[in-house]
Amino acid sequence: MTDNDSTTAKSREALPLDIAALRADTPGASKVVHFNNAGCGLLATPVLKAMLDHLNLEVEIGGYEASAARADEVRHFYTEVAALINTTAENVAFAGSATHAFATALSAIPFEPGDVILTTRNDFISNQIAFLSLRKRFGVRIVHAPDTPEGGVDVAAMAELMRTHRPRLVSATHIPTNSGLVQPIAEIGRHCRALDLLYLVDACQSVGQYPIDVDEIGCDLLTATCRKFLRGPRGSGFLYVSDRVLRAGYEPLFVDMHGARWTAPDQYQPARTAARFEEWEFPYATVLGCAAAVRYARQVGIDAVARRSPALAGTLRQELAGIPGIRVLDRGRQLGAIVTFTVDGWQPQPFKAALDAQGINSALSLREFAQFDFTDKAVDWCLRLSPHYYNTEEELGRVVAAVAGLRGDRR
Ligand SMILES: Cc1ncc(COP(=O)(O)O)c(C=O)c1O
C-alpha cells in the first residue's frame, strides 16, 4: 500500500460539497480571495460563535466559573480531535501551537550524546532548529534521509538509515510549509513499527486537508496546529500521544500541576493520559473554538475536502505553469493544496504586496524556511498560494489573471 492509500485514495464515499452554503458560513469569503490557508484558514461562523459565547460567559460570571460551567463542551475538544485522527480522547493533549507541542514531545525523550535523530530534508524549519539545538546541548547526531529524483523522501533509503543507525527518534513532516509535497508518512511509519523506533509526525499542514489516521501512520507522537486547514482559531494546536509512549512512561521535562500530582514533598505522579503533556492554564475560548472547528471540518467531510482542496491546487499549478516567466516549484509523487512558484524579475515583498492590493491573500516562503529544498531548487524565495475547499473556480481564475497581469512589471 502506498501513502496515497492513507490519504486521498480511500474508497469512502464523499458527498459533493455545497460551496455556496460553506461560503455563507465564512464571513471572510466575501471580503478577500483567501489563498493563504496554509498560513491560517478563514474562520467559520460556528467557530467564532463558540469563542464569543465563552468570552461573554467569562465577562458575566468569571473565568474559572465559566470553564467549570462549560466542562462538558471543553471535553468535546478531545473527543472531536480523537475522532478526527482515529484515537481516543485520552491520547490527545491541547497545545498553544504545533511548535509548542513538538518541543514538549521532544523534551520527553531522554537524548544522550551520540543518539541519532533521523529526519527528512523537507521537515519544518522550527523542527530542524529544535534538532540543531538538541545537537548543541546533548550532542545528538542529525541524519537527513535523501530525496528521490522526483522529489520527496526516498523511503527505502530512509529505512536503510533506520537499520544502520537505530535512531533514537524518527521525525517526518507530512506536508512542508514551503511546497506542495505530501510525504509518504505511513510508509515511513511501517518501517518504524517493524524496527520498533520512536516516530514523531508533524501533521500541521495536512490535518483538515487529508484524513489522518494515527494507527495507519504508525506514529508514536503527532503534532498539529488548528488554525490552518482545520480553520480553527490562532494560538491552538494539539499533540497525539500513543498508548505505547504513555505506557513507557515518557513525560515532558517540565510537568506542571495539571500534568502531574505532587504526591509527597519529594515525589510527583505524572497523569496517566496525554494530559501529562498539557499545562494547567488554558485559553478556554480558544479550546472551545477548536472543538467547533474540528466538528465543522468533520461535518463538511474530510474525504470530500481531500478531493477538492488538492484538486483546486492542481488546477492552479497547471494554469500558473502556462504563464511565461513563472516557475512552479512543487515536486513529488503526491502534491497537496500548497502551490509554490517564482516570478522572473520580481522581489518577494513587492510581488506579494501587489497581490495584496488586489485583495488576494498569499504568503512568501524564504530560503531560510527550507534550506535543503530551496538550495536544490536554486531559489531564494517563492510565493505560496494555498486554496481550500471553500475557494471557488472563479477566484482561482482571478488569481491566475492577477499573476499573469503582474508578470511583466518587473520590480
Ligand atoms: C509543516 C509545519 N509544521 C509546523 C508549523 C508550526 O505551527 P505553529 O505555528 O502552530 O507552531 C507550521 C506552520 O507554518 C508548518 O507549516
The ligand as an SDF file (V2000), in Angstrom:
LIG
                    3D

 16 16  0  0  0  0  0  0  0  0999 V2000
    4.6990   21.9990    8.4750 C   0  0  0  0  0  0  0  0  0  0  0  0
    4.5420   22.8990    9.6380 C   0  0  0  0  0  0  0  0  0  0  0  0
    4.8620   22.4650   10.8580 N   0  0  0  0  0  0  0  0  0  0  0  0
    4.7410   23.2400   11.9450 C   0  0  0  0  0  0  0  0  0  0  0  0
    4.2960   24.5240   11.8470 C   0  0  0  0  0  0  0  0  0  0  0  0
    4.2520   25.3740   13.0830 C   0  0  0  0  0  0  0  0  0  0  0  0
    2.9510   25.5340   13.5520 O   0  0  0  0  0  0  0  0  0  0  0  0
    2.6880   26.5950   14.7140 P   0  0  0  0  0  0  0  0  0  0  0  0
    2.8780   27.9360   14.1110 O   0  0  0  0  0  0  0  0  0  0  0  0
    1.2810   26.3140   15.1730 O   0  0  0  0  0  0  0  0  0  0  0  0
    3.6750   26.3390   15.8000 O   0  0  0  0  0  0  0  0  0  0  0  0
    3.9450   25.0390   10.5990 C   0  0  0  0  0  0  0  0  0  0  0  0
    3.4750   26.4390   10.4700 C   0  0  0  0  0  0  0  0  0  0  0  0
    3.5110   27.0240    9.4280 O   0  0  0  0  0  0  0  0  0  0  0  0
    4.0780   24.2030    9.4700 C   0  0  0  0  0  0  0  0  0  0  0  0
    3.7800   24.6520    8.2410 O   0  0  0  0  0  0  0  0  0  0  0  0
  1  2  1  0
  2  3  1  0
  2 15  2  0
  3  4  2  0
  4  5  1  0
  5  6  1  0
  5 12  2  0
  6  7  1  0
  7  8  1  0
  8  9  2  0
  8 10  1  0
  8 11  1  0
 12 13  1  0
 12 15  1  0
 13 14  2  0
 15 16  1  0
M  END
$$$$
